[in-house]
Every structure is written in C-alpha cells, then in structure tokens.
Amino acid sequence: MTQLSGNKEYFDDAFSRLDLSSALIKDAIFEDCEFSHCNFTSAHFSRCKFINCTFMHCNLSMMEISGTRINESSFNECKLSGIDWTRAYWPAFNVDPELSFAKCILTNASFFGLTLQGLKLIECKLHEVDFRECDLSSAEITGCDLAGSLFSNTNLRGADFTDSWNFNINVLNNLVARAKFSRPEAVSLLEGLDIDLVD
C-alpha cells in the first residue's frame, strides 16, 4: 500500500516510506498499523484515530492533529517538532492514553493542560516544550534533555525523571511528591527556594 486516503479504515497494515508532507487526511481510522520511515511533515490529520499504532523513524514535524485521537501508540526515533498536541481529541474518561516516545525529538511542542498520566518519554530531546497545567502523574521522563521546557502548576506526583537534565521545575508551584530525580540534577530543584548553596 503506497498511499492513504480519508474516510477509510486501516487495520493491521504496514506503511513504509510514505511521503504525505502537507497532505490532508480526514476521518480515517488506523488500528494496529505500523509506519516506518514515513514523511508526515506539515500533514493535517483531521478527526482521525490512531489506535495501537507504531511509528518508527518517521518525520512528523509540524503535523496538525485537529480532533484526532491517538491512543496506545508508540513513537521510536521519530522527529515530532512543532506539534500542538492540545488540538487532538483527548477523551475525559481516558486519563492514560498510553503514549510512548523513545529517542524522539519533540522540540517546540505544546501539551498545555492535558491529562497524560503514565506518559513515557525515554531518551528524548524535549527543548521548549510546554507542560504547564498538565497532569503528568506517574509519567516516565527518563534520560531526556528538557532545556527551555515549561512546568507550572504541573502534576508530577510519582513521575520519574531519572537521568534527565536541563529541567527548570519550581517545587513551589508544581506537585512533585514521590517524584524521582537523579541526585546531581536534583540540586536544580532548589533554585526557586531563594536559598544559597555552599560546598
């Protein structure tokens, strides 16, 4: 299969090296599908569903996902820069969408205000990502570079930040109970407390 079209259902299909840059796909359903080395740059998926899908070595930068539901899906070594995840469809009853990102680039993205309990971000580049007002309780954010990312009124209870760095998390306006941080990087959590550290 070499192309995709809207208003269709795809089940257990494998797509390789598709070029859908700037394409518009409406009302399509993808379940148990695999995408490998595909180019979705600036593509627009409107009111689509991705259920239990796998993306490997894909470029999804600037992709638009208005009204699209993404659930139980994983992204491996993908580029996902500039995506506004808040425009997707997030059912209120599904607090854990079971999303997993491994070795991905998610720069200049927005998750503002979303409930993403259990989100997995493993060894990702997370520069300038907006996590404000999010519920990231029990999230796994390990081995990630978080330079410039925003946390404010974010629920990080039980989140795992082991081996992540460059984060700026003010413990006074974020919930961090039972969160895990690597010892050398945990010192940065004290920066918002107006205290002096001495050797």
C-alpha positions in Angstrom: 0.0 0.0 0.0 1.6 3.3 -1.1 -0.9 6.0 -0.3 -3.5 6.9 2.3 -6.9 8.5 1.9 -9.6 9.8 4.2 -12.9 8.2 5.2 -11.3 4.7 5.3 -10.4 2.2 8.0 -6.9 0.6 8.0 -6.3 -2.4 10.2 -3.0 -4.3 10.8 -1.4 -2.5 7.8 2.3 -1.7 7.4 3.3 1.5 5.7 6.9 2.2 4.6 8.5 5.3 3.1 5.2 7.2 2.5 5.6 10.8 1.6 2.5 12.6 2.9 4.1 16.0 3.5 1.4 18.7 3.6 -1.3 16.1 2.8 -4.9 16.4 4.3 -6.4 13.2 5.7 -9.9 13.3 7.2 -11.9 10.8 9.2 -9.5 7.9 8.7 -9.1 5.1 11.3 -5.8 3.3 11.8 -5.7 0.4 14.2 -2.7 -1.9 14.8 -0.8 -0.2 12.0 2.9 0.3 11.6 4.6 3.3 10.0 8.3 3.1 9.1 10.5 5.9 7.5 7.4 7.9 6.6 7.3 11.7 6.0 4.3 13.4 7.6 5.8 16.9 7.7 3.1 19.5 7.9 0.4 16.9 7.1 -3.0 17.5 8.6 -4.9 14.6 10.1 -8.4 15.8 10.9 -10.8 13.8 13.1 -8.7 10.6 12.6 -8.0 7.8 15.0 -4.7 6.1 15.7 -5.2 3.1 18.0 -2.3 0.8 19.0 -0.1 2.1 16.2 3.7 2.2 15.9 5.8 4.9 14.3 9.5 4.2 13.6 12.0 6.6 12.0 9.2 8.9 10.8 9.2 12.7 10.4 6.0 14.2 11.8 7.2 17.7 12.3 4.6 20.5 12.2 1.9 17.8 11.8 -1.6 19.0 12.6 -3.9 16.7 14.5 -7.1 18.6 15.0 -9.8 16.4 16.5 -7.6 13.3 16.1 -7.4 10.7 18.8 -4.1 8.9 19.4 -4.2 6.1 21.9 -1.9 3.2 22.9 0.6 4.3 20.3 4.4 4.4 20.3 7.0 6.6 18.5 10.5 5.4 18.1 13.4 7.5 16.8 10.9 10.0 15.3 11.0 13.7 14.7 7.9 15.5 16.1 8.9 19.2 16.3 6.3 21.9 16.5 3.2 19.8 17.2 0.4 21.3 19.2 -0.9 18.2 21.0 -3.7 20.2 22.6 -5.6 20.2 19.3 -6.0 16.4 19.4 -9.1 14.7 20.8 -8.5 13.6 24.4 -11.5 11.8 25.9 -12.1 12.8 29.5 -12.5 9.2 30.6 -9.2 8.1 29.3 -6.6 9.6 31.7 -3.8 7.4 30.5 -3.6 7.4 26.7 -0.7 5.0 26.8 1.6 7.1 24.6 5.3 6.2 24.4 8.1 8.2 22.9 11.6 6.7 22.7 14.7 8.5 21.3 12.5 11.1 19.7 12.8 14.9 19.0 9.8 16.7 20.4 11.0 20.3 20.4 8.7 23.4 20.4 5.7 21.3 21.3 2.7 22.0 23.4 0.9 19.7 25.8 -0.6 22.6 27.8 -3.3 21.5 30.2 -3.5 17.9 29.0 -4.0 14.9 31.3 -1.3 12.4 30.3 -0.9 10.2 33.3 1.7 7.5 32.7 3.2 9.2 29.6 6.5 7.7 28.6 9.3 9.9 27.3 12.6 7.9 27.1 15.8 9.5 26.0 14.1 12.3 24.1 15.0 15.8 23.2 12.4 18.0 24.8 13.5 21.5 24.1 11.0 24.3 24.6 8.1 22.0 25.4 5.0 23.4 27.2 4.0 21.1 30.1 2.2 23.8 32.1 -1.1 22.8 33.8 -0.5 19.2 32.8 -1.3 16.1 34.8 1.9 14.0 34.3 1.5 11.9 37.4 3.3 8.6 37.2 4.9 9.7 33.9 8.3 8.3 32.9 10.5 11.1 31.6 14.0 9.4 31.8 17.2 10.3 30.1 15.7 13.4 28.5 17.1 16.9 27.7 14.4 19.4 28.9 16.2 22.6 28.1 13.7 25.5 28.0 10.7 23.4 28.8 7.9 24.9 30.9 6.5 23.5 34.1 3.9 25.5 36.1 1.0 24.1 38.1 2.0 20.7 36.7 1.1 17.5 38.5 4.3 15.5 38.6 3.4 13.2 41.5 5.2 9.9 41.2 6.9 10.9 37.9 10.3 9.5 37.2 12.9 12.0 35.9 15.9 9.7 36.4 18.9 10.7 34.3 17.0 13.7 32.8 18.7 17.1 32.8 18.3 20.8 32.0 14.9 20.9 33.6 13.6 24.0 35.5 10.9 22.8 37.9 9.9 25.1 40.7 8.8 22.9 43.6 6.6 25.7 45.0 4.2 25.8 42.0 4.4 22.2 40.8 3.3 19.0 42.6 6.4 16.8 42.9 5.5 14.4 45.8 7.1 11.0 45.3 8.8 12.1 42.0 12.2 10.7 41.3 15.2 12.7 40.2 18.9 11.7 39.8 20.9 13.2 42.7 23.2 15.5 40.7 20.4 17.1 38.8 18.0 17.3 41.8 20.0 20.4 43.0 18.3 22.5 40.4 15.0 21.9 42.3 16.3 24.2 45.0 16.8 27.2 42.7 13.2 28.5 43.2 13.6 28.5 47.0 15.7 31.6 47.4 18.5 29.9 49.3 22.2 29.8 48.9 24.1 26.6 48.4 27.7 26.3 49.6 30.2 23.5 49.1 
